[in-house]
């Protein structure tokens, strides 16, 4: 297992809400990452409680997460170690109420 894969595994295991994204929760660097943060906020998640990994700062993580999840795009959301998906799937789950249920929150 590569160093990047080991770091990704550790991050996924040790964070309840983990978002691999472009930029930070306060300064997303792409529209999809920004949308992912807004969806999580709408579900009642405090941005301080989101572990965000800026893939723009680490090319190993940026490429490695795509292999790790077998998902080609970023952002990628993990909740309690489970891969959820990208911003489109997050939006579908938000609209159905499933995301708030998975997060254990009630939508604001």
N, C-alpha and C positions, 0 to 999 in steps of 0.2 A: 504494500500500500504506500502511495506517495505521501510526502510530508503534507501536501495540501489536502489530500483525502483524509489523513489522520486529523488534521485541524478541523476540517468540516465535520467529521464524525463527532469530535469532542464538542464542538459548538452545538450541533443538533441535539446531543444527549443532555447538555447542561443548561439549556435555555428553554423556558416554557413557550415564549413567543419569539421566534427568530425569523428575521427577514433579511435575505440576501438582496441587496438593492444597489442602485447606482446613486451615490450621494449619501446623505445622512437624513435622519428623520426630520430635522429642522431645515435642511437644504437639499431636497431631492434633486438629482441631476438628470432625470428623464421623466416624462409625463406618466409613464406606467408606474414607476416607483412612487411618484407623488400621489397617484391614485390609490396605490396600495396602502400608503400611510393614512390617507383620508378615509378609506374603508375601515381600517382598524380603529381609527378615532370614532367613526360613526357607530361602531360596535361597542363603544365604551371603554376601549383600551387606552390607557394613558401612554403617550409616546415614550415616557421615561421607563415604562415597563416592557418596551419592545427592544430586544437586542437586535440592532441593525448592523449588518456587515457591509461596508462599502466596497463592492467588488472592483471599483475603479482604482483602489489603492493596492490591490494585490492580484496580479494577473494569474497566479497559480490558483487562487480561490475562484477567480472569475471563470476560468476554464474548467476547473475541477468540480464546481457545483453543478455544471451542466451534465457532467459524467455521473456524478454522485446520484442525482435525482433522475437521470435519463430524461431531462426536460431541457429544451434548447434555449429558453429565454429567461431573462431576469426582469422583474423581481421574482423571487421564490419564497413562499411562506411555509414555515414549519411550526406546528403547534404540538407541544408535548412530544417532540421527536418524530411526528408524523408529517410527511410531505403533503401539503394542501394543494399548491399550484401557484399560478401566476395571477396577475391582476384581473384577468377576465374570469377565471374560476372564482376568485375572491368576490368579485361583483355578483356573480350568479348566486353564490352561497349567502352573501349579504342580503340580497333581495328576497331570498326564500326564508331567511331567518336561521339558516343552518350554521352560518359562520359564528354568530353570536352564541349559539348553543354550543358549538365546538370550543369556543373560547371561554365558555362559562360566564358570559356577561349577558346583560340585556341591552339591546340596541337603544341608544339614546334617543 
